[in-house]
Structures are given as structure tokens and as C-alpha cells.
Amino acid sequence: MYVKCHIMLLFGTILFGDKSGAIVHWKFLPLLYNFARIIQFSWGLACLAHLYRSLCRATRVDCKEMDGPLTLLLTWAWIRLPFLAPIFGNPQVFLITNRWRNWDRENYAYRYNSLAHYRRLLDDLQEGHFVWQAYGIGDIDSDVIPLDIRHNSVIWSTTVPLISFECIEWHASNRVKRQFGLSQGVPNQEQDLGASHGEVLTGPKN
């Protein structure tokens, strides 16, 4: 029972959090009914789909807040823009995010930096400040990313729509080949998802 409560907490606050900050959508309950089967679901892709949807909504001119798995977005930014991160240096362990697990103990002043401070850092961004090959072979220790993950690159580098309930977003891995040490060509125009991209879980159909 405690494990199930913890998983629901992760859903509502980390993986699929919304702007309420305290509510977990009922749509996850059927998936947790058979507790032994939850390992068969692709939670990582579902989380990524929710992040893409949150980023899409955040681009609207009337949007003032953002939800979704922001820890994932923050980790992405800290890896590729190391001047924003509280701890510098190359990642040494897998999962890579573990490098910031206890960052506040030695970098307590980091949390007092203002929004204007980070905007100024981004405005002063120069060529070479962005880490393009964050996961390229030879750019990180060989044991950081297990070999079985690298060997299955044909799966995680596929350009397909990610589907998680009402969230349908493109996983456009063909646009970020350089981060894996591959040659980046000119990407093709992405397929328009049409009305499917605007699906929401509200109203009578819910």
C-alpha cells in the first residue's frame, strides 16, 4: 500500500504533475490496478510526451505558468548549459542526474540567484557554451551509459509520435542526432498531428 501511494505521489508531483501541485488525475488508476503489470508500460516515453505538451503550451502568449516533469527539463538544461548548473564538471555516474542529488549542501547560495541573473546569462550565451554532444561516445565515461542502451539505439532514436492519454507529441530524434555524436543532416518537415495535438481530457468525453 505504501509503495502504491509513493508511486501515485511521483505521478502527481514529478512525472505528470499539473499546476495544481496537489492532485493526481484518475486516468492513472486503471494502469495501477494490476500492480504486477506496471513494469510493462513505457513510463519514460509517457513522461516525455507530457513534457513536450507542457513546452508546447508554455509557448502561448497567454501562458504564465508551466507544469509537467520540469525536473527532466532542468536536468536537460544543466547538462547542455553547464554555466546554469549548481555543480560543474563531467557526469560520472548513471543515472546522470545523480550528480546533482546533494548539490544544495555545498552550493546553498545557488538558490538565491534571481530570474534576471539567469536571463543575463542566457543573453550572454556565446559559441561553445552549449554542449552539443552531451551523450556522444568519447565525450563521457564509457560506463556512464550502459552498452545495452547504446546497442538499442534503433529503438530510442526512432522518429515517432509519443502517445500518453491525451498527449500526442512527436519524438523528433532526427533533429538532435548531433548530441549522440552522429552527423546531423537537414531534418525533414515533421508530420502535422492535426486535431490530435489539441486533445484534452475535459468535458463529457472524459
Buried (B, 14 or more C-beta within 10 A) or exposed (E): EEEEEEBBEBBBBEBBBBEEEEEBBEBBEEBBEEEEEBEEEEBEBBBBBBBBBBEBBBEEEEEEEBBBBEBBBBBEBBBBBBBBBBBEEEBEEBEBBEBBEEBEEEEEEEEEEEEEEBEEBEEEEEEEBEBEBBBBEEBBEEEBBEEEEEEEEEEEBEBEBBBBBBBBBBBEBBBBBEBBBBEEEEEEEEEEEEEEBEBEEEEEEE
